[in-house]
Amino acid sequence: MMQRICLFCGSSPGGRPEYGEAARQLGEALAERHLGLVYGGASVGIMGQLARTVIDAGGEVIGVIPEVLATREIALTALPDLRIVGSMHERKALMVELADGFIALPGGLGTLDELFEVLTWAQLGLHHKPCGLLNVCAYYDELIRFLDHGVEQSFVHECYRSVLRVDSSPEGLLDQFADYRVPEVDKATWVQRMNGAR
């Protein structure tokens, strides 16, 4: 049973107002479903909008931020549960531990880093939690095409590609998470195929 969702998203508001609106809609949807939010602990950009929305709706919010960022005064200090860690690596590990699923909203390099780390951990069997893209205004269309290209070129197994759920609406993505089943893969066959065995 899912209790908390970890959100990866920009510390910038981005170039379109729809990004912030999607963050607010997702925050409201989490609170309505009694799902807590785990996020990067910042007060700025989409991150801050998301956290404030969940707080205003009476939901649980846990922020996890490295000390180097907290001391730059971007932490949302009003959070009742703000956890300050020593490094970015500790931040990601704690977020994974606290959450039962992961969603990336529009964001930059940090968002992509966090998303691909949890996808890689899923591939390695280090967790069995759903991962998703909230594809606001087609922001992630090119990334989705790239992943599909990786499948076509036999660098990404279809099974692991299927771990990443995609939707343009918060409700639709959370519905997919509610129905999520861990995909099964025949790793021996996959390895043989990658090695060119017949």
C-alpha positions in Angstrom: 0.0 0.0 0.0 1.4 3.4 -1.0 1.7 6.0 1.7 4.1 8.5 0.2 5.2 9.6 -3.2 8.5 11.2 -3.9 8.5 14.1 -6.4 11.5 15.2 -8.5 11.0 18.6 -10.0 12.6 21.9 -10.9 13.9 24.5 -8.4 13.0 26.9 -11.1 9.4 27.8 -12.1 10.2 27.0 -15.7 9.1 28.9 -18.8 5.4 28.2 -18.7 2.8 28.8 -16.0 1.3 25.3 -16.8 4.3 23.7 -15.0 3.5 25.4 -11.7 -0.2 24.7 -12.2 0.5 21.0 -12.7 2.5 20.9 -9.5 -0.4 22.5 -7.6 -2.8 20.0 -9.1 -0.6 17.1 -8.2 -0.2 18.4 -4.7 -3.9 18.6 -4.3 -4.4 15.1 -5.8 -1.8 13.7 -3.3 -3.6 15.2 -0.3 -7.0 14.0 -1.6 -5.7 10.5 -1.8 -4.0 10.8 1.6 -0.6 10.3 0.1 2.3 12.0 1.7 4.9 14.0 -0.3 8.6 13.4 -0.1 10.6 16.0 -2.0 13.9 18.0 -2.1 13.1 20.4 0.7 13.4 23.6 -1.3 11.2 26.7 -1.0 11.8 27.9 -4.6 10.4 27.0 -8.1 8.0 24.2 -8.8 9.4 22.4 -5.6 8.2 25.2 -3.4 4.8 25.5 -5.1 4.2 21.7 -4.7 5.1 21.6 -1.1 3.0 24.6 -0.1 0.0 23.1 -1.9 0.2 19.9 0.0 0.7 21.7 3.3 -2.3 24.0 2.6 -4.4 20.9 1.8 -3.5 19.4 5.1 -1.2 16.7 3.7 2.1 15.2 5.0 5.3 16.7 3.6 8.8 15.5 4.2 11.6 17.6 2.8 15.1 16.2 2.3 17.9 18.7 1.5 21.7 18.6 1.7 23.3 21.0 4.1 25.1 22.9 1.4 21.7 23.9 -0.1 20.0 24.5 3.2 22.7 27.0 4.2 22.1 28.9 1.0 18.7 29.8 2.4 16.6 27.9 -0.2 15.2 25.4 2.3 11.5 25.6 3.1 12.1 26.1 6.8 8.4 26.1 7.6 8.2 22.4 6.9 7.3 20.4 10.1 9.6 17.6 8.8 12.7 19.0 7.2 15.6 16.6 7.1 19.1 18.0 6.5 21.6 15.5 5.2 25.3 15.6 4.4 25.3 15.1 0.6 23.3 14.7 -2.5 23.9 11.0 -2.4 22.4 10.8 1.1 19.5 12.9 0.0 18.6 10.5 -2.8 19.0 7.4 -0.7 16.7 8.8 2.1 14.1 9.9 -0.4 14.0 6.4 -1.9 13.7 4.9 1.6 10.9 7.1 2.6 8.8 6.9 -0.6 6.6 4.2 -2.2 6.8 5.6 -5.7 8.5 8.4 -7.7 7.2 11.0 -10.1 9.2 13.5 -12.1 7.6 16.8 -13.0 9.3 19.1 -15.5 12.8 20.0 -14.3 16.4 20.2 -15.3 19.6 18.1 -14.8 19.0 17.4 -11.1 15.5 16.1 -11.9 16.8 13.8 -14.6 19.6 12.6 -12.4 17.2 11.6 -9.6 14.7 10.0 -12.1 17.3 7.9 -13.8 18.9 6.8 -10.6 15.6 5.4 -9.3 14.9 3.8 -12.7 18.4 2.1 -12.6 17.8 0.9 -9.0 14.5 -0.6 -10.2 16.3 -2.4 -13.1 18.8 -3.8 -10.6 16.0 -5.0 -8.3 17.0 -2.6 -5.5 13.4 -1.5 -5.2 10.0 -2.5 -6.7 8.3 0.9 -6.7 6.6 2.6 -9.6 8.3 5.5 -11.4 6.4 8.0 -13.5 6.7 11.1 -15.7 4.1 13.8 -15.4 4.4 15.0 -19.0 3.1 18.5 -18.7 2.7 20.4 -22.1 4.7 17.5 -23.8 7.8 18.5 -21.8 9.1 15.0 -21.8 8.1 13.9 -25.3 11.7 13.8 -26.6 12.9 11.9 -23.6 10.2 9.3 -24.0 11.2 8.9 -27.7 14.8 8.5 -26.7 13.9 5.7 -24.2 11.8 4.0 -26.9 14.8 4.3 -29.2 16.9 2.6 -26.6 14.5 -0.3 -26.6 14.6 -0.5 -30.4 18.4 -0.5 -30.3 18.5 -3.3 -27.6 20.1 -1.1 -24.9 17.0 -0.9 -22.8 14.8 -4.0 -22.1 11.1 -3.5 -22.9 10.3 -4.7 -19.4 12.4 -2.0 -17.7 11.0 0.6 -20.1 7.6 -0.4 -18.9 8.5 0.5 -15.3 8.3 4.2 -16.3 4.7 5.2 -16.4 3.7 8.4 -18.3 0.6 10.6 -18.2 -0.2 14.2 -18.8 -2.6 14.4 -15.8 -1.8 14.0 -12.1 -4.9 11.8 -11.5 -4.2 9.6 -14.5 -0.6 9.0 -13.3 -1.7 8.3 -9.7 -4.3 5.8 -11.1 -1.5 4.0 -12.9 0.5 3.9 -9.7 -2.4 2.4 -7.8 -2.6 -0.4 -10.4 1.2 -0.9 -10.6 2.5 -4.5 -10.7 6.2 -5.2 -10.7 7.1 -6.4 -14.2 8.8 -9.8 -14.6 11.8 -10.3 -16.8 13.7 -13.4 -17.9 17.2 -12.0 -17.2 19.0 -15.1 -18.5 17.3 -14.7 -21.9 18.0 -11.0 -21.9 21.7 -11.4 -21.2 22.0 -14.1 -23.9 20.3 -11.7 -26.4 22.6 -8.9 -25.5 25.6 -11.2 -26.0 24.3 -12.2 -29.4 23.5 -15.8 -28.5 21.1 -17.7 -30.8 
